């Protein structure tokens, strides 16, 4: 049997009936709030920013120590040479 076109009988075409009308309530998270994490968004951002800042500070400290190490060694050698001449 040949499939019938939805336009053959000149009525309104069939539509997809799997859509859902938004009723003003959020049904995806199990609670009544439309977006449950929205009130935590600022706090979550601050916590993540603090973590990133802590990582950056550790890296900066390592780089500063690596850069300062030769200067510290030179100062120690100068102090030793100065003491040995007196």
Secondary structure as UniProt FT lines:
FT   TURN            6..9
FT   TURN            36..37
FT   HELIX           38..40
FT   HELIX           41..84
//
